[in-house]
Structures are given as C-alpha cells and as structure tokens.
Amino acid sequence: MNVTSLSDLSGTTIALIVALVVLELGVTIFALVRLMKTPDEQLVFGKKWPWLLIILLLMNSFIGPLIFIVAGRKPAAAQDPFAAPAPDAPKTADRAERAADVLYGGSKEGE
C-alpha cells in the first residue's frame, strides 16, 4: 500500500480536499438542521431518529444527507386559494372576489 503524506500533495489537491470536506460538512449540517425543523408527521418514516442515523452513518459519502434532502420529507399539502373559506373566516361575496383577494392581497377599506 502506497501512503502519501500531505507534504507530497500539490496545493491544488489540498485545496480540493479542503473544499470537499467543507462541502460535505455543509450539506450534513444543512440536512441536520432541516431534520430538526421538520415536524415528525411530515417525515417519511414518521420519526426523526432513523433519519438521524442515515444522515450520520452515510455522511462520509454525501449519500445520507442527500437521501434525506431529496426523499426524507413528505411534500407539504397545497392549499387551494379558491376552496371554501374556513367557518371563522370573513365572508366574501363570490369566487371572483376571493380570487382577487388572493392575487392582489385583499381589499383595502377606503379605496
């Protein structure tokens, strides 16, 4: 086995290794922060500990953090702006007015 010391590597190679380590740590930290901010019901497995293991155990190959970022969270439910308003919401005249409220930020008094 041929072992190379750091002094034998060129400056470009060392800079590339440092950049990859910083990128790896950045992606891992991003995935961990995103994991902690995501509610359990929005996670694919429904709990945080399996994702924590996946992120940390597969951290050295970028695979664990990337798997979580790409497939770990369920997409948030889309809200239909034209759906019937909640019972406690202010009443609007019709669908067109609700659409205008969504598009233009609601009607303002005195205009």
DSSP file (Angstrom, degrees, kcal/mol; ACC not computed):
  #  RESIDUE AA STRUCTURE BP1 BP2  ACC     N-H-->O    O-->H-N    N-H-->O    O-->H-N    TCO  KAPPA ALPHA  PHI   PSI    X-CA   Y-CA   Z-CA
    1    1 A M              0   0    0      0, 0.0     2,-0.7     0, 0.0     0, 0.0   0.000 360.0 360.0 360.0 127.8    0.0    0.0    0.0
    2    2 A N        -     0   0    0      2,-0.0     2,-0.5     0, 0.0     0, 0.0  -0.816 360.0-164.7 -94.9 113.0    1.4    3.3   -1.1
    3    3 A V        -     0   0    0     -2,-0.7     2,-0.4     0, 0.0     0, 0.0  -0.854   2.1-158.6-101.9 129.0    0.8    6.0    1.6
    4    4 A T        -     0   0    0     -2,-0.5     2,-0.1     2,-0.0     5,-0.0  -0.890  10.3-138.2-107.6 134.4    1.3    9.6    0.6
    5    5 A S    >   -     0   0    0     -2,-0.4     3,-1.3     1,-0.1     4,-0.5  -0.483  26.0-110.7 -85.2 163.0    1.9   12.3    3.1
    6    6 A L  G >  S+     0   0    0      1,-0.3     3,-1.1     2,-0.2    -1,-0.1   0.812 116.3  62.7 -62.7 -30.0    0.2   15.7    2.9
    7    7 A S  G 3  S+     0   0    0      1,-0.2    -1,-0.3     0, 0.0    -3,-0.0   0.730  97.9  57.6 -69.6 -19.6    3.6   17.4    2.1
    8    8 A D  G <  S+     0   0    0     -3,-1.3    -1,-0.2     2,-0.1     2,-0.2   0.624  90.9  90.4 -82.6 -13.4    3.7   15.3   -1.1
    9    9 A L  S <  S-     0   0    0     -3,-1.1     2,-0.1    -4,-0.5    -3,-0.0  -0.539  81.1-114.5 -85.6 149.4    0.4   16.7   -2.4
   10   10 A S     >  -     0   0    0     -2,-0.2     4,-2.2     1,-0.1     5,-0.2  -0.335  26.5-110.1 -75.7 163.6    0.2   19.8   -4.5
   11   11 A G  H  > S+     0   0    0      1,-0.2     4,-2.3     2,-0.2     5,-0.2   0.855 119.0  54.1 -61.1 -36.3   -1.5   22.9   -3.3
   12   12 A T  H  > S+     0   0    0      2,-0.2     4,-2.2     1,-0.2    -1,-0.2   0.902 108.1  49.0 -65.5 -41.5   -4.4   22.4   -5.8
   13   13 A T  H  > S+     0   0    0      2,-0.2     4,-2.3     1,-0.2    -2,-0.2   0.910 111.9  48.1 -66.1 -42.1   -5.0   18.9   -4.5
   14   14 A I  H  X S+     0   0    0     -4,-2.2     4,-2.6     2,-0.2    -2,-0.2   0.912 111.4  50.7 -64.7 -41.9   -5.0   20.1   -0.9
   15   15 A A  H  X S+     0   0    0     -4,-2.3     4,-2.4     1,-0.2    -2,-0.2   0.890 110.5  50.1 -62.7 -39.1   -7.4   22.9   -1.7
   16   16 A L  H  X S+     0   0    0     -4,-2.2     4,-2.3     2,-0.2    -2,-0.2   0.905 110.9  48.6 -65.3 -42.5   -9.7   20.5   -3.5
   17   17 A I  H  X S+     0   0    0     -4,-2.3     4,-2.2     2,-0.2    -2,-0.2   0.921 112.5  48.1 -64.0 -44.1   -9.7   18.1   -0.5
   18   18 A V  H  X S+     0   0    0     -4,-2.6     4,-2.5     1,-0.2    -2,-0.2   0.914 111.2  51.0 -62.8 -42.6  -10.5   21.0    1.9
   19   19 A A  H  X S+     0   0    0     -4,-2.4     4,-2.5     1,-0.2    -2,-0.2   0.905 110.7  48.6 -62.3 -41.6  -13.3   22.2   -0.4
   20   20 A L  H  X S+     0   0    0     -4,-2.3     4,-2.6     2,-0.2    -1,-0.2   0.889 111.4  49.6 -66.3 -39.0  -14.8   18.8   -0.5
   21   21 A V  H  X S+     0   0    0     -4,-2.2     4,-2.5     2,-0.2    -2,-0.2   0.919 112.6  47.3 -65.4 -43.0  -14.6   18.4    3.3
   22   22 A V  H  X S+     0   0    0     -4,-2.5     4,-2.5     2,-0.2    -2,-0.2   0.913 113.3  48.6 -64.5 -42.5  -16.3   21.8    3.8
   23   23 A L  H  X S+     0   0    0     -4,-2.5     4,-2.6     2,-0.2     5,-0.2   0.917 111.5  49.9 -62.4 -43.9  -19.0   21.0    1.2
   24   24 A E  H  X S+     0   0    0     -4,-2.6     4,-2.2     1,-0.2    -2,-0.2   0.928 113.2  45.4 -61.5 -46.1  -19.6   17.6    2.9
   25   25 A L  H  X S+     0   0    0     -4,-2.5     4,-2.8     2,-0.2     5,-0.2   0.893 112.6  52.1 -65.0 -39.1  -19.9   19.3    6.4
   26   26 A G  H  X S+     0   0    0     -4,-2.5     4,-2.5     2,-0.2    -2,-0.2   0.924 111.2  45.6 -63.0 -45.2  -22.1   22.0    4.9
   27   27 A V  H  X S+     0   0    0     -4,-2.6     4,-2.4     2,-0.2    -1,-0.2   0.900 114.5  49.2 -65.4 -40.4  -24.5   19.5    3.3
   28   28 A T  H  X S+     0   0    0     -4,-2.2     4,-2.5    -5,-0.2    -2,-0.2   0.925 112.3  46.7 -65.5 -44.8  -24.6   17.4    6.5
   29   29 A I  H  X S+     0   0    0     -4,-2.8     4,-2.6     2,-0.2     5,-0.2   0.909 112.1  51.4 -64.4 -41.4  -25.3   20.4    8.7
   30   30 A F  H  X S+     0   0    0     -4,-2.5     4,-2.6    -5,-0.2    -2,-0.2   0.929 111.4  47.4 -59.5 -45.6  -28.0   21.6    6.3
   31   31 A A  H  X S+     0   0    0     -4,-2.4     4,-2.3     1,-0.2    -2,-0.2   0.899 112.7  48.9 -63.9 -41.1  -29.6   18.2    6.4
   32   32 A L  H  X S+     0   0    0     -4,-2.5     4,-2.3     2,-0.2    -2,-0.2   0.906 112.8  46.8 -66.5 -41.5  -29.5   18.0   10.2
   33   33 A V  H  X S+     0   0    0     -4,-2.6     4,-1.8     2,-0.2    -2,-0.2   0.928 113.4  48.9 -65.5 -43.5  -30.9   21.5   10.7
   34   34 A R  H  X S+     0   0    0     -4,-2.6     4,-1.1    -5,-0.2    -2,-0.2   0.879 110.3  52.3 -62.9 -37.8  -33.7   20.7    8.2
   35   35 A L  H  < S+     0   0    0     -4,-2.3     3,-0.4     1,-0.2    -1,-0.2   0.921 109.6  48.1 -62.8 -44.7  -34.4   17.4   10.0
   36   36 A M  H  < S+     0   0    0     -4,-2.3    -1,-0.2     1,-0.2    -2,-0.2   0.821 113.1  48.0 -68.5 -30.1  -34.7   19.2   13.4
   37   37 A K  H  < S+     0   0    0     -4,-1.8    -1,-0.2    -5,-0.2    -2,-0.2   0.651  93.3  91.5 -83.4 -15.7  -37.1   21.9   11.9
   38   38 A T  S  < S-     0   0    0     -4,-1.1     5,-0.1    -3,-0.4     2,-0.0  -0.674  80.6-122.3 -85.1 128.1  -39.3   19.3   10.2
   39   39 A P    >   -     0   0    0      0, 0.0     3,-1.7     0, 0.0     4,-0.3  -0.353  22.7-117.0 -65.1 149.3  -42.3   18.1   12.2
   40   40 A D  G >  S+     0   0    0      1,-0.3     3,-1.6     2,-0.2     6,-0.2   0.850 112.4  59.8 -56.5 -37.4  -42.5   14.3   12.7
   41   41 A E  G 3  S+     0   0    0      1,-0.3    -1,-0.3     4,-0.1     6,-0.1   0.654 102.3  54.1 -70.0 -12.5  -45.7   14.0   10.7
   42   42 A Q  G <  S+     0   0    0     -3,-1.7    32,-3.5     4,-0.1    -1,-0.3   0.448  90.1  95.9 -97.7  -1.6  -44.0   15.4    7.6
   43   43 A L  B <  S-A   73   0A   0     -3,-1.6    30,-0.2    -4,-0.3     3,-0.2  -0.615  79.0-126.3 -88.9 149.9  -41.2   12.9    7.7
   44   44 A V  S    S+     0   0    0     28,-2.6    -1,-0.1     1,-0.2    29,-0.1   0.916 111.3  36.2 -62.3 -45.3  -41.3    9.7    5.5
   45   45 A F  S    S-     0   0    0     27,-0.3    -1,-0.2     2,-0.3     3,-0.1   0.560 107.3-124.5 -85.9  -7.6  -40.6    7.3    8.4
   46   46 A G  S    S+     0   0    0     -6,-0.2     2,-0.3    -3,-0.2    -2,-0.1   0.401  83.7  72.5  82.0  -3.7  -42.7    9.4   10.9
   47   47 A K  S    S-     0   0    0      1,-0.1     4,-0.5    -6,-0.1    -2,-0.3  -0.960  71.8-137.5-140.2 157.4  -39.8    9.8   13.3
   48   48 A K  S  > S+     0   0    0     -2,-0.3     4,-2.3     1,-0.1     3,-0.2   0.794  89.6  73.0 -86.0 -29.2  -36.5   11.7   13.4
   49   49 A W  H  > S+     0   0    0      1,-0.2     4,-2.1     2,-0.2     5,-0.2   0.854  94.0  52.1 -63.6 -36.8  -34.1    9.0   14.8
   50   50 A P  H  > S+     0   0    0      0, 0.0     4,-2.3     0, 0.0    -1,-0.2   0.920 112.9  46.5 -63.6 -37.9  -34.0    6.8   11.6
   51   51 A W  H  > S+     0   0    0     -4,-0.5     4,-2.9    -3,-0.2     5,-0.2   0.868 108.4  55.3 -70.1 -34.9  -33.1    9.9    9.5
   52   52 A L  H  X S+     0   0    0     -4,-2.3     4,-2.5     2,-0.2     5,-0.2   0.926 110.2  46.3 -61.4 -43.6  -30.5   10.9   12.1
   53   53 A L  H  X S+     0   0    0     -4,-2.1     4,-3.0     2,-0.2     5,-0.4   0.924 113.1  49.0 -63.1 -44.8  -28.8    7.5   11.7
   54   54 A I  H  X S+     0   0    0     -4,-2.3     4,-1.7     1,-0.2    -2,-0.2   0.933 113.7  46.3 -61.7 -45.8  -29.0    7.6    7.9
   55   55 A I  H  < S+     0   0    0     -4,-2.9    -2,-0.2     9,-0.2    -1,-0.2   0.935 119.7  38.6 -63.2 -46.8  -27.5   11.1    7.8
   56   56 A L  H >< S+     0   0    0     -4,-2.5     3,-0.7    -5,-0.2     4,-0.3   0.879 117.3  47.1 -76.5 -37.6  -24.7   10.4   10.3
   57   57 A L  H 3< S+     0   0    0     -4,-3.0     3,-0.3    -5,-0.2    -1,-0.2   0.825 121.4  36.3 -75.3 -29.6  -23.8    6.9    9.2
   58   58 A L  T >< S+     0   0    0     -4,-1.7     6,-1.6    -5,-0.4     3,-1.0   0.136  86.2 110.2-106.0  20.2  -23.7    7.7    5.5
   59   59 A M  G X   +     0   0    0     -3,-0.7     3,-1.6     1,-0.2    -1,-0.2   0.850  66.8  62.6 -63.9 -38.0  -22.2   11.2    6.0
   60   60 A N  G 3  S+     0   0    0      1,-0.3    -1,-0.2    -4,-0.3    -2,-0.1   0.620 107.5  42.9 -70.1 -11.7  -18.8   10.5    4.5
   61   61 A S  G <  S-     0   0    0     -3,-1.0    -1,-0.3   -37,-0.1    -2,-0.2   0.270 104.5-122.6-114.8  11.6  -20.2    9.6    1.1
   62   62 A F  S <> S+     0   0    0     -3,-1.6     4,-1.8    -4,-0.1     5,-0.2   0.309  87.9 106.9  66.4  -9.9  -22.7   12.5    0.8
   63   63 A I  H  > S+     0   0    0     -5,-0.5     4,-2.7     2,-0.2     5,-0.2   0.928  70.6  51.0 -69.8 -46.1  -25.3    9.8    0.3
   64   64 A G  H  > S+     0   0    0     -6,-1.6     4,-2.0     1,-0.2    -9,-0.2   0.950 114.1  41.4 -59.1 -54.6  -27.1   10.0    3.7
   65   65 A P  H  > S+     0   0    0      0, 0.0     4,-2.6     0, 0.0    -1,-0.2   0.902 116.4  50.3 -60.9 -39.7  -27.7   13.8    3.8
   66   66 A L  H  X S+     0   0    0     -4,-1.8     4,-2.5     2,-0.2     5,-0.3   0.882 107.1  53.8 -67.6 -36.8  -28.7   13.8    0.1
   67   67 A I  H  X S+     0   0    0     -4,-2.7     4,-3.0     2,-0.2     5,-0.5   0.929 112.2  45.3 -61.1 -43.8  -31.1   11.0    0.6
   68   68 A F  H  X S+     0   0    0     -4,-2.0     4,-2.0    -5,-0.2     5,-0.5   0.938 113.2  49.1 -65.5 -45.3  -32.8   12.9    3.4
   69   69 A I  H  < S+     0   0    0     -4,-2.6    -2,-0.2     1,-0.2    -1,-0.2   0.892 121.6  34.7 -61.6 -40.1  -32.8   16.2    1.4
   70   70 A V  H  < S+     0   0    0     -4,-2.5    -2,-0.2    -5,-0.2    -1,-0.2   0.907 139.3   7.5 -82.6 -43.7  -34.3   14.5   -1.6
   71   71 A A  H  < S+     0   0    0     -4,-3.0    -3,-0.2    -5,-0.3    -2,-0.2   0.393 101.4  88.9-125.4   3.4  -36.7   11.9   -0.2
   72   72 A G  S  < S+     0   0    0     -4,-2.0   -28,-2.6    -5,-0.5     2,-0.4   0.732  82.1  57.6 -80.4 -22.1  -36.9   12.3    3.6
   73   73 A R  B    S-A   43   0A   0     -5,-0.5   -30,-0.2   -30,-0.2   -31,-0.0  -0.868  76.3-128.1-115.5 143.9  -39.7   14.7    3.8
   74   74 A K        -     0   0    0    -32,-3.5     3,-0.1    -2,-0.4     2,-0.1  -0.614  41.2-100.7 -78.9 144.6  -43.3   14.5    2.5
   75   75 A P        -     0   0    0      0, 0.0    -1,-0.1     0, 0.0     2,-0.1  -0.391  41.7-104.3 -65.9 145.0  -44.4   17.5    0.4
   76   76 A A        -     0   0    0      1,-0.1     2,-0.2    -2,-0.1   -34,-0.0  -0.398  42.3 -98.5 -67.0 144.6  -46.5   20.0    2.3
   77   77 A A        -     0   0    0      1,-0.1     2,-0.2    -2,-0.1    -1,-0.1  -0.450  38.9-123.3 -66.7 131.9  -50.1   19.9    1.4
   78   78 A A        -     0   0    0     -2,-0.2     2,-0.5    -3,-0.1    -1,-0.1  -0.517  18.7-136.7 -75.9 143.4  -51.1   22.5   -1.1
   79   79 A Q        -     0   0    0     -2,-0.2    -1,-0.0     4,-0.0     3,-0.0  -0.893  10.2-136.1-104.3 128.5  -53.8   24.9   -0.1
   80   80 A D    >   -     0   0    0     -2,-0.5     3,-1.4     1,-0.2    -2,-0.0  -0.724   7.7-158.5 -83.3 115.4  -56.4   25.8   -2.7
   81   81 A P  T 3  S+     0   0    0      0, 0.0    -1,-0.2     0, 0.0    21,-0.1   0.705  92.8  52.6 -68.7 -15.9  -57.0   29.5   -2.6
   82   82 A F  T 3  S+     0   0    0      2,-0.1    17,-0.1    20,-0.0    16,-0.1   0.410  84.7 112.7 -98.4   1.3  -60.4   29.0   -4.2
   83   83 A A  S <  S-     0   0    0     -3,-1.4     3,-0.1     1,-0.2    -4,-0.0  -0.251  86.2 -77.3 -68.0 161.9  -61.6   26.4   -1.7
   84   84 A A        -     0   0    0      1,-0.1    -1,-0.2     3,-0.0    -4,-0.1  -0.347  57.0-110.5 -59.8 137.9  -64.4   27.3    0.6
   85   85 A P        -     0   0    0      0, 0.0    -1,-0.1     0, 0.0     6,-0.0  -0.261  37.7 -90.2 -69.3 158.9  -63.2   29.6    3.4
   86   86 A A    >   -     0   0    0      1,-0.1     3,-1.7    -3,-0.1     0, 0.0  -0.281  40.2-108.6 -63.2 154.4  -63.0   28.4    7.0
   87   87 A P  T 3  S+     0   0    0      0, 0.0    -1,-0.1     0, 0.0     4,-0.1   0.823 119.5  47.2 -58.0 -32.3  -66.1   28.9    9.0
   88   88 A D  T 3  S+     0   0    0      2,-0.1     3,-0.1     3,-0.0    -2,-0.1   0.473  91.3 104.2 -89.7  -0.2  -64.5   31.6   11.1
   89   89 A A  S <  S-     0   0    0     -3,-1.7     3,-0.1     1,-0.1     2,-0.0  -0.453  86.7 -91.1 -77.1 152.6  -63.0   33.5    8.1
   90   90 A P        -     0   0    0      0, 0.0     2,-0.2     0, 0.0    -1,-0.1  -0.363  48.3-106.9 -62.8 143.5  -64.7   36.7    6.9
   91   91 A K        -     0   0    0     -3,-0.1     2,-0.3    -4,-0.1     3,-0.1  -0.492  32.6-158.2 -74.8 137.3  -67.4   36.1    4.3
   92   92 A T        -     0   0    0     -2,-0.2     3,-0.1     1,-0.1     6,-0.0  -0.845  21.2-123.4-114.1 156.3  -66.6   37.0    0.7
   93   93 A A  S    S-     0   0    0     -2,-0.3     2,-0.3     1,-0.1    -1,-0.1   0.931  76.0 -28.6 -67.8 -48.3  -69.2   37.8   -1.9
   94   94 A D     >  -     0   0    0      1,-0.1     4,-1.9    -3,-0.1     5,-0.2  -0.915  69.0 -80.8-158.4-178.8  -68.2   35.3   -4.6
   95   95 A R  H  > S+     0   0    0     -2,-0.3     4,-2.4     1,-0.2     5,-0.2   0.861 121.5  55.5 -63.2 -38.7  -65.4   33.2   -6.1
   96   96 A A  H  > S+     0   0    0      1,-0.2     4,-2.4     2,-0.2    -1,-0.2   0.894 107.5  49.4 -63.5 -40.2  -64.1   36.2   -8.2
   97   97 A E  H  > S+     0   0    0      2,-0.2     4,-2.4     1,-0.2    -1,-0.2   0.904 110.4  50.2 -66.6 -40.3  -63.7   38.3   -5.1
   98   98 A R  H  X S+     0   0    0     -4,-1.9     4,-2.1     2,-0.2    -2,-0.2   0.900 110.6  50.6 -62.9 -39.7  -61.8   35.6   -3.3
   99   99 A A  H  X S+     0   0    0     -4,-2.4     4,-2.6     2,-0.2    -2,-0.2   0.911 110.3  48.9 -64.2 -41.9  -59.5   35.2   -6.4
  100  100 A A  H  X S+     0   0    0     -4,-2.4     4,-3.0     1,-0.2     6,-0.5   0.894 109.4  53.1 -64.1 -38.8  -58.9   38.9   -6.4
  101  101 A D  H  X>S+     0   0    0     -4,-2.4     4,-1.1     1,-0.2     5,-0.9   0.910 111.8  45.7 -61.4 -41.5  -58.1   38.8   -2.7
  102  102 A V  H  <5S+     0   0    0     -4,-2.1    -2,-0.2     3,-0.2    -1,-0.2   0.924 118.9  40.9 -67.1 -44.8  -55.5   36.0   -3.3
  103  103 A L  H  <5S+     0   0    0     -4,-2.6    -2,-0.2     1,-0.2    -1,-0.2   0.887 127.7  28.6 -72.9 -39.5  -53.9   37.8   -6.3
  104  104 A Y  H  <5S-     0   0    0     -4,-3.0    -1,-0.2    -5,-0.2    -2,-0.2   0.282 111.9-101.2-113.2  10.8  -53.9   41.3   -5.0
  105  105 A G  T  <5S-     0   0    0     -4,-1.1    -4,-0.2    -5,-0.2    -3,-0.2   0.726  70.4 -66.2  83.1  21.6  -53.7   40.9   -1.2
  106  106 A G      < -     0   0    0     -5,-0.9     2,-0.2    -6,-0.5    -8,-0.0   0.071  69.0 -61.3  86.8 161.5  -57.3   41.5   -0.3
  107  107 A S        -     0   0    0    -10,-0.1     2,-0.4     1,-0.0    -2,-0.0  -0.562  46.9-141.1 -82.6 147.0  -59.5   44.6   -0.5
  108  108 A K    >   -     0   0    0     -2,-0.2     3,-1.1     1,-0.0     2,-0.1  -0.892  20.6-113.0-110.3 138.2  -58.5   47.7    1.5
  109  109 A E  T 3  S+     0   0    0     -2,-0.4    -1,-0.0     1,-0.2     0, 0.0  -0.404  97.1  26.8 -68.0 142.0  -61.0   49.8    3.2
  110  110 A G  T 3         0   0    0     -2,-0.1    -1,-0.2     1,-0.0     0, 0.0   0.557 360.0 360.0  86.7   8.8  -61.5   53.3    1.8
  111  111 A E    <         0   0    0     -3,-1.1    -2,-0.1     0, 0.0    -1,-0.0   0.435 360.0 360.0 -99.0 360.0  -60.4   52.6   -1.8
